[in-house]
């Protein structure tokens, strides 16, 4: 990554690690963009906690001008979780011919949830000879680790996965998307109701770019793509989570009362033409003092293999994965290319 020029688009919690990791790997932060007036105009050192760099955080309204002037090798986008919420940044990079990698969870494999927008970005990126992709924690811990185990299996009938994470670590947009702080009634109306629909209605929402996928929706698509499987059907169900005691949320700036939703469990079931079924769930919530991140997977068949990773440092792993994927993105073919088509994830090591 030596001398690779990077623009950081979104200077919130994730960027604290990402920008430092880029610099520690001898990349250059040549620009930074955000919408928060409290940090716009400040040196990125005030976000990272390092010596002054001379790189000043610019308003998102200046994004196009900054990208044109900085001419980065890649733009790292760490803003929101859904394609529609990140489309301005992704389309801008595609239009300007600038490679981009994003922590947007839907961007991990958006072909099965936002096909029209993904095709638009793909077309622009191909026209302007750049690569757009999504990556993060799921690239390693919900993706490559699982397909590696599958590669050591003789027969597979089912793949089951469950992963939990603290929404406090990722910012207010993600916490709200998980229903944290809602009453049960509001959760049913605002979150769960979106899944109580027919296959025809879901397909219509997907084609119109109005579907709200849980993280595992896109992960299952990525896994099927990586394993060469043909999806027959896919459904999801969102279930609220609760705690029997009040929990303070600094991200939501509120006390999540006992009986109020702390977040949700999203369960995705995928069937394939090849006979392999996926049952995956992600649990995102405001943690109590007893909760911790955990990642559990089971590849069922001959043999059956279990994988459990307790207390992974999810934020740091997400950020390191993004940085380590940068050389792969720069080398990849033009278009919107999922990391399922970029080979195995590797640690960048200076030679």
N, C-alpha and C positions, 0 to 999 in steps of 0.2 A: 504493500500500500504506500510505499515511499513516494512522496510528492503528489499523491492523488488529491485533487482539489474537491472539497465538499462544501455544499451549502446546506445548512441545517434549517429545515422548514418546520417550525414549531419548537419553542424553547421551554417546554414544561418539564415535568418530572423525568421523563425518559431521556431527554436531551442532556441532562446532567451527566449521565454515564456515557451516552453515545459520543458526545463531543470530546470527552476526555479520552475515550477508547480510540477514537480516530487519531487524536494527537499523539497518544502513546504508541500507536502503530505507524507513526511518521507521516500521517496524512495531514492535509492543511484545511482548516476551516476558513473558507474565504468569504463566507457570508452567513447571516442568520436572519430569520424572519419569524415574527409572531404577531398576535392580535392584542396581547395584554399591554395596556398603556403603562403599567407599573414597571415593565422591563424594557419597553421600546426605548431606544436611545442609549441603552447601557452596553458596556463591553460584556462579551459572553463570559468573561472571567467571573462576573458577579453571579452568573447562573451556575457555573462549574465549581467555583471556589478555588481559583488558581491565580497566577500572576496575570496582569493585563496582557491582552493579545492584540489589541488594536482593531478587532472585529466587532463592529457595533450592530446590535439587533435592530433591524428595520421593520417598519410597519408592513403588514401584509399587502397594503395598497401599493407598495413599492416593489413587490415581489418580481414582477416581470422585468423591470428596469435593472434590479439587482442581478438577476440570473443572466441577463444579457451582458452586463458589464463584467461579472465575475467569471463567466464561462467555466463553470465547474465540470468536473468529470462525472459527478453524480450529485443528486439532491436526495437527502434523507428526510422523509416526511413523517413526522410523529405528531399527528393532530387528533384525528377521530377514528372510530371503529368501523364505520360503514362507508361504502364506496361513494354514495351520494354526498356524504359530508366531506369527502376528500377530493371530489371530482375536479374542483377548480385547480387545485395544486397539481393533480395528476395530468389533467388536460393541458395545463400550462407547460409542464415539462415535456410532454409529448409534442406539443406544438413547436417548442423551441429546440427540439432535438437533444434534450438533456436526459441522460439516464436517471432513473429514480427508483428508490426502494423505500417502502413504507411499512410501518408497524400496524397499519389498518388491518384488523383481523379478517375482514371480508375479502381484502385484496390477496389473501393467501391462495384462494382459488375462487375468484368471483364469477367464473363462467356459469356456475350453477345457481347463481342468485341475482346477478346484475348483468345479464348477457349483453344487452344493448349498449350500456355504458362501457363495458369492457371491450366490446368490438370497436366502439368509437375511439377509445384510447389506443387500442391495438393498431387500428388503421393509421392514426396520426403518428404513432411511434415508428411504424414501418416506413411511412412517407418521409420521416425526418431522421431515420437511421439511429434510433435510440431504443433502450430497453427499459420497460417498466415492470416492477414486480412487488410482491408482498412477502414479508418474512418475519421472523421473530422466534419466540419461545417454541411455537408449534412446529417450526421447521425441523427442530431437533427432537423435541420430546413428544410430539404427537405425530410426527412424520417419519424422519429418517431412522430413528430408533426402531419404530414399529415395522417399517418395511425391511430393515435388516433382520429382525427376528423372523419375519415372514420368509425371507430368503433362506433361512436355516430350517424351514419346515418342509416335511414331505407332503402333508395334506392340511388344508385349512377349511374349516366350516364356518367359523365365526371369529370376529375380532371385536373385543370389548375394551372400552377405555373410559377412564374417569379422571378428571383433573380439577383441582380446586385452586383458587387464587383470591387474594384480598383486593377488593375493588378500591380500597384506600390508596393502593400503590400506583394507580393508573390515572387518577384525575376524575373530575366531577362528571364529565360526559359519559365515561364508561360506567361509573357508579349509577347514574340515572338510567342508562340503558338497561341495567340489570334490575331495575325496579326498586333499588335500595331507598328506603324511606317512605315507600308507598304503603297505604293500607291494603289489606287483602282485597277489598272491593275494587280499589283503584288499580291494583295489579291485574286483576281479572279483566278489567276493561281496557287498560292501556297496554298490557304485555301479553297475557295468556290468550286473550280473544283472537289475536292475530293468527293463532295456530288452530283454532277450532273451525276449520274451513275444509272444503272438499279439495281433492287433487286438482280438479279443473280450476277452482278459484285460486289455488296456490300458484298454478302455472301462469294464470293471467297476471297475478301480482308480480311474479318473477319477470315475465316478458315486459311488463310496464315499468320495471325498476322500482316497485313499491314494496317488495318483500323485505322483511326484517329477519335475516338469518342469525341464528346463534353461532358461536364460533365453530362448533363441531360440524355444522352444516358444510362449511367450506373445507374443513379438515377431511371429512369423509370424501369429498370430491377430489381433494389432493391425493389422498391415499389410493383411491380407485385409479386416478390418472397414473400415478407412480407404478402401481402394480399391473396396469394394463387391463383393468376390469371394466365391464359395461354396466352402468347403473340402470336398474329397472324402475325402482321407486325409492323415494326418500321422504320421510316425515319428521317433524320435530314437535316437541311438547315442552313448554316452559312451566316450571313449578316453583312457587315462591318458597324462600327459606325464612325461618324465624329463629329467634332466641328468647329464652325465658327471662332474660334480664336486659335492662337498658344498656345500650352500647353508644359511646360517644364517637361520632364521625367527624374528623377534622376536614375531610374532603367535602362532605355535604354541609359542613358547618351546622350540625344539628345533633341532637341526641335521638338515636333510633330507639324508640320505645319498645318494650317487650310487647310482642303481638303485632308489631309493625314489620314489614318485610325488610330483611337484612340484605336481600339479593335474590338470586334464583338459581335453580338447577335446570339446565336445558338438555334435553335428551333427544338425540337424533338417531333414527333407524334407517339404514340403507340396505336394500337388497340388490344383488347383482345377477347378471345372466350366467355367470360362472358358478353360482351357488354359494358364494361367500357373503355372509350377512355382517353388517357393522352395527354395533350398539354402543354409541359413545355419548358421554355426558360431560359437561363442564359446569362447575359450581363456582359462581362468582358472588361474593357477598362481603359485607363489612364484618371483619373478623372480631370475635370475642377474644379474650385473653387466652382461651384454651384452643383456638383454631390455629392451623398452620397449613402451608401449601403441601399438596401431595399429588403425585402422578402415578396412576395405576393402570396397567394394560394387561390384557390376556389374549394371546393368540391361541385359539382353540382348534385342535386337530391332532395330527400325529407328527411330533409330540405336541402336547399343550405346554405353552411357555408363559410364565408370569413375569412381569416387570413392575417393580415398585420403587419409586424414588420419593423419599420423604424429605420434606423441608428444602426443596430446590429453591435457589435464590432466583425467583422467576424474573424479576425486573432486570437484574444484571445479566442473566442468561439471554433474555430477549435482546438487550442492547449489544452484547458481544456477538450474538448471531447476526444481527443486522450488519455490524462492521465487518465480520468475517465473510459475509456474502458479497461485499462490494466488488472484489475482483471477478467473481462469477458473473455479476450483472454486467460489468463493463465488457466482458468477453462474450456474452450471450448474443444470440441472433436478435435482430430488431423486432419490436412488437411488445405486447403484453405477454410475458413469459413467466409462468409459475416456476418456483424453485424445484418442483417435481421434475422439471425438464433441464435442470442445471447440474445434475450430478450430486454427489454426496457433499455434505457440509464439511468444510475443512478449516482448521485454525490457520490464520495467516501468521507465518513465521518469517521474520527477516532473514534473508540468506547472506 
